[in-house]
């Protein structure tokens, strides 16, 4: 299969910007819902019946994450211990949620029972919690127990940033520099990395002008990625005045990069985040100035996606109609355009317009995308309230791990069903599915839908 149809979400992590979501996360302690726990118990029971060890572990990992998000900490820990080296994402969720509930002593007791990255992540979260709660000695004692260098560096970065947001920025600058001196050398200039890290602090302190000034000191073209990352943080903060300022200043700084073919992708990302910030005019202006046709189209499609999210369908349609016509017989270009319609359909379905999403998906006919398109159609049918059609369509997708479009379709259909109608209906049909793999995915979906409104994340690119 062409790389064109890869559907793994690409994470842009510049320097230590991968910690941004963590720094902004202030979620409350989760309290166990009996209905969610019942669905997860059923998912666990069915997952344990799966003969393929890889598939069994992958689905049990999802079960553990569900338990952690529902506040069922002991069952989550039991499942993670099945293969804790691989279940580190669940261990990460578990530690965060336990600490949100004030269970520091329980995290301290659980961490040594795990292996590898799972253990290190739990220790990292515990050390951060101890530091935040005025126990520096305990924090340091916990911190030195972690054996994962990357996790230790991430923790140090967050320690420095948290202190700086509350206090002295200049002290953070010297501490960041010392941290960078002990980090593995990479392609990026340490001074540029320092400028990015300082920009994080200024954004968290609400000083967008200082953040822009810090990024202006960067010498490399990584400045575009840094602007994108800062924009993402502003979007998380819902800082409208900051968004206005950043968007305007970003447009003034990109002209020198427009003719560099290596910068087309970060330019498309920057246009996308401007749309996410609600700065649609700026986003369109930037997108239309990108010389690379594919990256320009990617940016315009993602701007349309954010317009649909903002309930501005008419402008989204106008933007999509402005895309160039597909040359006859150009299969690659046709595939790229069909991936554009898939993203539009995902946005429509996320916004609750299942029927509109189904009409958009009528344009997707490439046989290389058949299973993926069925997955999206099943989701759109569920959003339209056509649950029987949706689960029948999901059953026609061949089972293929690790991509598992079939399992994802069953999970989304069940999630929308339980979110809209409660547990009775989806539990009834989930129990009748033929294989433990399908039943596990459906029960996981029931839990998803009870925990929150189901949506799909839409990646901002069409190929790796």
C-alpha positions as CSV (number, residue, x, y, z in Angstrom):
1,X,0.0,0.0,0.0
2,X,1.2,3.5,-0.8
3,X,2.5,5.7,2.0
4,X,-0.3,8.0,0.9
5,X,-2.8,6.1,2.9
6,X,-0.9,5.8,6.2
7,X,-3.2,6.9,9.0
8,X,-1.0,7.2,12.0
9,X,-1.2,10.6,13.7
10,X,2.1,12.4,13.4
11,X,3.3,14.1,16.6
12,X,5.3,17.3,16.2
13,X,7.6,17.5,19.1
14,X,10.2,20.3,19.0
15,X,12.9,20.1,21.6
16,X,11.0,19.5,24.8
17,X,7.7,20.8,23.5
18,X,6.3,17.2,23.9
19,X,5.5,18.2,27.5
20,X,3.1,21.0,26.6
21,X,-0.1,19.0,27.0
22,X,1.1,17.7,30.4
23,X,1.9,21.2,31.6
24,X,-1.6,22.4,30.8
25,X,-3.4,19.4,32.2
26,X,-5.5,20.1,35.4
27,X,-8.1,17.4,35.2
28,X,-10.1,16.4,38.2
29,X,-10.1,13.1,40.1
30,X,-12.2,10.5,38.2
31,X,-14.9,8.7,40.1
32,X,-15.9,5.2,39.0
33,X,-19.1,4.8,37.1
34,X,-20.6,1.3,37.6
35,X,-21.8,1.2,34.0
36,X,-18.4,2.0,32.6
37,X,-16.8,-0.5,34.9
38,X,-19.2,-3.2,33.8
39,X,-18.4,-2.5,30.1
40,X,-14.7,-2.6,30.9
41,X,-15.1,-5.9,32.9
42,X,-16.8,-7.4,29.8
43,X,-14.0,-6.1,27.5
44,X,-11.4,-7.6,29.8
45,X,-13.2,-11.0,30.0
46,X,-13.4,-11.2,26.2
47,X,-9.8,-9.9,25.6
48,X,-8.5,-12.7,27.9
49,X,-10.1,-15.2,25.5
50,X,-8.1,-14.0,22.5
51,X,-5.5,-16.6,21.4
52,X,-3.1,-14.3,19.6
53,X,-0.8,-13.0,22.3
54,X,0.0,-9.7,20.5
55,X,-3.7,-8.8,19.9
56,X,-4.6,-9.9,23.4
57,X,-2.0,-7.6,25.0
58,X,-2.9,-4.7,22.7
59,X,-6.6,-4.9,23.7
60,X,-5.9,-5.5,27.3
61,X,-3.8,-2.3,27.2
62,X,-6.9,-0.4,26.0
63,X,-8.9,-2.0,28.9
64,X,-6.3,-0.8,31.4
65,X,-6.4,2.7,30.0
66,X,-10.2,2.6,30.4
67,X,-10.1,1.5,34.0
68,X,-7.6,4.3,34.8
69,X,-9.8,6.9,33.2
70,X,-12.8,5.6,35.1
71,X,-11.1,5.7,38.5
72,X,-10.9,1.9,38.8
73,X,-7.3,1.9,39.8
74,X,-6.8,-1.6,41.2
75,X,-8.2,-3.4,38.1
76,X,-6.1,-1.1,35.9
77,X,-3.0,-2.1,37.9
78,X,-3.9,-5.8,37.6
79,X,-4.2,-5.6,33.8
80,X,-1.0,-3.5,33.4
81,X,1.0,-6.2,35.3
82,X,0.1,-8.7,32.5
83,X,2.9,-7.0,30.5
84,X,3.9,-3.8,32.1
85,X,6.9,-3.2,29.7
86,X,4.4,-2.7,26.9
87,X,1.6,-1.1,28.8
88,X,3.4,2.1,29.7
89,X,0.7,4.4,28.2
90,X,-1.8,2.8,30.6
91,X,0.6,3.2,33.5
92,X,1.1,6.8,32.5
93,X,-2.7,7.4,32.7
94,X,-3.0,5.4,35.9
95,X,-0.4,7.4,37.7
96,X,-1.8,10.8,36.7
97,X,-5.3,9.8,37.7
98,X,-4.3,8.3,41.1
99,X,-2.4,11.4,41.9
100,X,-5.3,13.6,41.0
101,X,-7.2,11.6,43.6
102,X,-4.4,12.2,46.2
103,X,-3.2,8.6,46.1
104,X,0.6,9.3,46.3
105,X,1.3,6.5,48.7
106,X,-0.5,4.1,46.5
107,X,1.5,5.2,43.5
108,X,4.7,4.8,45.5
109,X,3.7,1.3,46.4
110,X,2.6,0.4,42.8
111,X,5.6,1.7,40.8
112,X,8.1,-1.0,42.0
113,X,5.7,-3.8,40.9
114,X,6.1,-2.6,37.3
115,X,8.9,-2.9,34.8
116,X,10.6,-0.7,32.2
117,X,9.0,2.6,31.1
118,X,5.8,1.9,33.1
119,X,7.8,2.0,36.3
120,X,9.8,5.1,35.3
121,X,6.6,7.0,34.3
122,X,4.9,6.3,37.6
123,X,8.0,7.5,39.5
124,X,8.2,10.6,37.4
125,X,4.6,11.6,38.1
126,X,5.1,10.8,41.8
127,X,8.3,13.0,41.9
128,X,6.4,15.9,40.3
129,X,3.5,15.5,42.7
130,X,5.9,15.5,45.7
131,X,7.7,18.6,44.4
132,X,4.4,20.4,43.8
133,X,3.2,19.5,47.4
134,X,6.3,20.9,49.1
135,X,8.2,17.6,49.6
136,X,11.5,18.4,47.7
137,X,13.5,15.7,49.6
138,X,10.9,13.0,48.8
139,X,10.7,14.2,45.2
140,X,14.5,13.9,44.7
141,X,14.5,10.5,46.4
142,X,11.8,9.3,44.0
143,X,13.4,11.0,41.0
144,X,16.7,9.2,41.3
145,X,14.9,5.8,41.2
146,X,13.9,6.3,37.5
147,X,16.2,4.6,35.1
148,X,14.9,6.0,31.9
149,X,17.0,9.0,30.8
150,X,14.4,10.4,28.5
151,X,11.7,10.4,31.2
152,X,14.2,11.9,33.7
153,X,14.9,14.8,31.3
154,X,11.2,15.3,30.7
155,X,10.6,15.5,34.4
156,X,13.5,17.9,34.9
157,X,12.1,20.1,32.2
158,X,8.6,20.2,33.8
159,X,10.2,20.9,37.2
160,X,12.0,23.9,35.8
161,X,9.0,25.2,33.8
162,X,6.6,24.9,36.8
163,X,8.9,26.8,39.0
164,X,9.5,29.5,36.4
165,X,5.8,30.0,35.7
166,X,5.4,30.9,39.4
167,X,8.6,32.7,39.8
168,X,11.9,33.8,38.2
169,X,12.2,33.3,34.4
170,X,16.0,34.1,34.4
171,X,16.7,31.2,36.8
172,X,14.9,28.9,34.4
173,X,17.0,30.1,31.5
174,X,20.2,28.9,33.2
175,X,18.6,25.7,34.4
176,X,17.4,24.9,30.9
177,X,20.9,25.5,29.5
178,X,22.4,23.1,32.1
179,X,19.7,20.5,31.2
180,X,20.5,20.9,27.4
181,X,24.2,20.4,28.1
182,X,23.5,16.9,29.5
183,X,21.0,15.9,26.7
184,X,22.1,13.9,23.7
185,X,23.3,16.2,20.9
186,X,21.0,16.5,18.0
187,X,20.7,18.5,14.7
188,X,19.2,21.5,16.3
189,X,21.2,24.3,17.8
190,X,21.1,24.4,21.6
191,X,20.5,28.1,21.6
192,X,17.5,27.5,19.4
193,X,16.2,24.8,21.8
194,X,16.6,27.2,24.7
195,X,14.7,29.9,22.9
196,X,11.8,27.4,22.3
197,X,11.8,26.3,25.9
198,X,11.8,29.9,27.2
199,X,8.8,30.7,24.8
200,X,6.8,28.0,26.6
201,X,7.3,29.8,29.9
202,X,6.3,33.1,28.5
203,X,3.1,31.6,26.9
204,X,2.2,29.9,30.2
205,X,2.7,33.2,32.0
206,X,0.5,34.9,29.4
207,X,3.2,37.0,27.8
208,X,2.8,36.3,24.1
209,X,5.1,39.2,23.0
210,X,7.9,37.9,25.1
211,X,7.4,34.4,23.6
212,X,7.6,35.8,20.1
213,X,10.7,37.8,20.9
214,X,12.3,34.6,22.3
215,X,11.4,32.7,19.1
216,X,12.8,35.6,17.0
217,X,16.3,34.8,18.4
218,X,16.2,31.4,16.7
219,X,18.6,31.1,13.7
220,X,17.2,27.9,12.1
221,X,14.1,27.2,10.2
222,X,12.9,25.2,13.2
223,X,11.3,28.5,14.1
224,X,8.2,27.4,12.1
225,X,7.8,24.3,14.1
226,X,8.2,26.4,17.3
227,X,5.6,28.8,16.2
228,X,3.3,25.9,15.5
229,X,3.9,24.4,19.0
230,X,3.3,27.7,20.7
231,X,0.1,28.1,18.7
232,X,-1.1,24.7,19.9
233,X,-0.5,25.7,23.5
234,X,-2.5,28.9,23.0
235,X,-5.3,26.9,21.5
236,X,-5.3,24.7,24.6
237,X,-5.4,27.8,26.8
238,X,-8.2,29.4,24.6
239,X,-6.3,32.6,24.7
240,X,-8.1,34.7,22.1
241,X,-6.0,38.0,22.5
242,X,-2.8,35.9,22.4
243,X,-4.1,34.0,19.3
244,X,-4.7,37.3,17.5
245,X,-1.2,38.6,18.3
246,X,0.6,35.3,17.5
247,X,-1.2,34.9,14.2
248,X,-0.5,38.4,13.0
249,X,3.2,38.2,14.0
250,X,3.6,34.7,12.5
251,X,2.4,35.9,9.1
252,X,5.1,38.7,9.2
253,X,7.8,36.1,9.8
254,X,7.2,33.4,7.2
255,X,7.9,35.1,3.9
256,X,11.6,34.1,3.9
257,X,10.6,30.5,4.1
258,X,8.0,30.3,1.4
259,X,10.4,29.5,-1.4
260,X,12.2,26.7,0.6
261,X,10.7,23.4,-0.4
262,X,11.8,21.8,2.9
263,X,9.6,24.3,4.8
264,X,6.3,23.5,3.0
265,X,5.2,21.0,5.6
266,X,5.8,23.2,8.7
267,X,4.1,26.1,6.8
268,X,1.0,23.9,6.3
269,X,1.1,23.1,10.0
270,X,1.3,26.7,11.0
271,X,-1.6,27.6,8.7
272,X,-3.6,24.7,10.3
273,X,-2.9,25.9,13.9
274,X,-4.0,29.5,12.9
275,X,-7.3,28.0,11.9
276,X,-7.5,26.0,15.1
277,X,-7.0,29.4,16.9
278,X,-10.0,30.8,14.9
279,X,-7.8,33.1,12.8
280,X,-9.3,31.8,9.5
281,X,-8.4,34.8,7.3
282,X,-4.7,34.6,8.3
283,X,-4.8,30.8,7.9
284,X,-6.1,31.0,4.3
285,X,-3.7,33.8,3.4
286,X,-0.7,31.7,4.6
287,X,-2.0,28.4,3.1
288,X,-2.5,30.0,-0.4
289,X,1.0,31.3,-0.4
290,X,2.6,27.8,0.0
291,X,4.2,27.0,-3.4
292,X,4.1,23.2,-2.9
293,X,0.7,22.1,-4.2
294,X,0.1,19.1,-1.9
295,X,1.1,20.9,1.2
296,X,-1.1,23.9,0.2
297,X,-4.0,21.6,-0.4
298,X,-3.4,19.9,3.0
299,X,-3.5,23.2,4.7
300,X,-6.6,24.4,3.0
301,X,-8.4,21.1,3.8
302,X,-7.5,21.3,7.4
303,X,-8.7,24.9,7.6
304,X,-12.0,23.7,6.2
305,X,-12.0,21.0,8.9
306,X,-11.7,23.7,11.6
307,X,-14.4,25.8,9.9
308,X,-16.7,22.8,10.1
309,X,-15.9,22.4,13.7
310,X,-16.7,26.1,14.2
311,X,-20.1,25.5,12.5
312,X,-19.1,27.6,9.4
313,X,-20.0,25.0,6.8
314,X,-20.6,27.5,4.0
315,X,-17.2,29.0,4.1
316,X,-15.7,25.5,4.4
317,X,-17.5,24.4,1.3
318,X,-16.3,27.6,-0.6
319,X,-12.7,26.8,0.4
320,X,-13.0,23.2,-0.7
321,X,-14.5,24.2,-4.0
322,X,-11.4,26.4,-4.6
323,X,-9.1,23.3,-4.7
324,X,-7.7,22.6,-8.1
325,X,-9.4,20.0,-10.3
326,X,-7.8,16.5,-10.3
327,X,-6.0,15.8,-13.6
328,X,-7.6,12.9,-15.5
329,X,-5.7,9.7,-15.0
330,X,-3.5,10.9,-12.2
331,X,-4.0,8.1,-9.6
332,X,-1.8,9.7,-6.9
333,X,-3.5,13.0,-7.1
334,X,-6.9,11.3,-7.0
335,X,-5.8,9.5,-3.9
336,X,-4.6,12.7,-2.2
337,X,-7.9,14.4,-3.0
338,X,-9.9,11.4,-1.7
339,X,-7.9,11.6,1.6
340,X,-9.0,15.3,1.7
341,X,-12.7,14.2,1.5
342,X,-12.1,11.6,4.3
343,X,-10.9,14.4,6.6
344,X,-13.8,16.6,5.8
345,X,-16.2,13.7,6.5
346,X,-14.5,13.0,9.8
347,X,-15.0,16.6,10.8
348,X,-18.7,16.5,9.7
349,X,-19.2,13.3,11.7
350,X,-17.4,14.7,14.8
351,X,-19.8,17.7,14.5
352,X,-22.8,15.4,14.5
353,X,-23.6,15.6,10.8
354,X,-23.6,11.9,10.0
355,X,-25.7,12.3,6.8
356,X,-23.4,15.0,5.5
357,X,-20.4,12.9,6.2
358,X,-21.9,10.0,4.3
359,X,-22.5,12.2,1.2
360,X,-18.9,13.4,1.4
361,X,-17.6,9.8,1.6
362,X,-19.3,9.0,-1.7
363,X,-16.3,10.6,-3.4
364,X,-14.0,8.0,-1.9
365,X,-13.7,5.1,-4.4
366,X,-10.0,4.2,-4.4
367,X,-9.8,0.4,-3.7
368,X,-6.6,1.0,-1.6
369,X,-8.8,2.9,0.9
370,X,-11.7,0.5,1.0
371,X,-11.4,-0.8,4.6
372,X,-10.5,2.7,5.9
373,X,-13.5,4.2,4.1
374,X,-15.8,1.5,5.5
375,X,-14.6,2.4,9.0
376,X,-15.4,6.1,8.4
377,X,-18.8,5.2,6.8
378,X,-19.7,3.1,9.9
379,X,-18.8,6.1,12.1
380,X,-20.9,8.4,10.0
381,X,-23.8,6.0,10.0
382,X,-23.7,5.8,13.8
383,X,-23.6,9.6,14.0
384,X,-26.7,9.6,11.8
385,X,-28.4,7.2,14.2
386,X,-28.3,4.3,11.8
387,X,-26.7,1.8,14.3
388,X,-27.8,-1.4,12.7
389,X,-26.3,-0.4,9.3
390,X,-23.2,0.8,11.0
391,X,-22.4,-2.4,12.8
392,X,-23.2,-4.5,9.8
393,X,-20.8,-2.4,7.7
394,X,-18.1,-2.8,10.5
395,X,-18.6,-6.6,10.3
396,X,-17.7,-6.5,6.6
397,X,-14.2,-5.1,7.2
398,X,-11.6,-7.8,7.4
399,X,-9.7,-8.2,10.6
400,X,-6.1,-7.1,10.2
401,X,-3.8,-6.2,13.1
402,X,-2.1,-3.9,14.0
403,X,-4.2,-1.4,11.9
404,X,-7.5,-3.1,12.8
405,X,-10.0,-0.8,11.0
406,X,-12.6,-3.4,11.9
407,X,-12.0,-3.1,15.6
408,X,-11.9,0.7,15.4
409,X,-15.2,0.8,13.5
410,X,-16.9,-1.4,16.1
411,X,-15.5,0.7,18.9
412,X,-16.7,4.0,17.4
413,X,-20.1,2.7,16.6
414,X,-20.6,1.3,20.1
415,X,-19.2,4.6,21.6
416,X,-21.7,6.7,19.7
417,X,-24.5,4.3,20.5
418,X,-23.9,4.3,24.2
419,X,-23.4,8.0,24.3
420,X,-26.7,8.7,22.6
421,X,-28.8,5.9,24.0
422,X,-27.1,4.4,27.1
423,X,-25.8,0.9,27.7
424,X,-28.7,-1.4,27.0
425,X,-28.8,-1.4,23.2
426,X,-25.1,-1.5,22.5
427,X,-24.5,-4.1,25.2
428,X,-27.1,-6.3,23.6
429,X,-25.5,-6.4,20.2
430,X,-21.9,-6.3,21.5
431,X,-22.6,-9.6,23.3
432,X,-23.7,-11.2,20.1
433,X,-20.6,-10.5,18.0
434,X,-18.9,-13.6,16.7
435,X,-15.3,-13.2,17.9
436,X,-13.7,-12.1,21.3
437,X,-11.7,-9.5,19.3
438,X,-14.9,-7.8,18.0
439,X,-16.7,-8.1,21.4
440,X,-13.7,-6.5,23.2
441,X,-13.6,-3.6,20.8
442,X,-17.4,-3.0,21.1
443,X,-17.3,-3.1,24.9
444,X,-14.4,-0.7,24.9
445,X,-16.5,1.6,22.8
446,X,-19.4,1.4,25.2
447,X,-17.1,2.6,28.0
448,X,-15.7,5.4,25.7
449,X,-19.2,6.7,25.0
450,X,-20.2,6.7,28.6
451,X,-17.0,8.6,29.6
452,X,-17.3,11.3,27.0
453,X,-18.6,12.3,23.6
454,X,-16.7,10.2,21.0
455,X,-14.8,11.9,18.3
456,X,-11.9,11.1,16.0
457,X,-8.6,13.0,15.9
458,X,-7.9,14.3,12.4
459,X,-4.2,14.2,11.3
460,X,-3.1,17.3,9.4
461,X,-1.3,15.5,6.6
462,X,-2.0,13.1,3.8
463,X,1.2,11.1,3.8
464,X,4.3,10.3,5.9
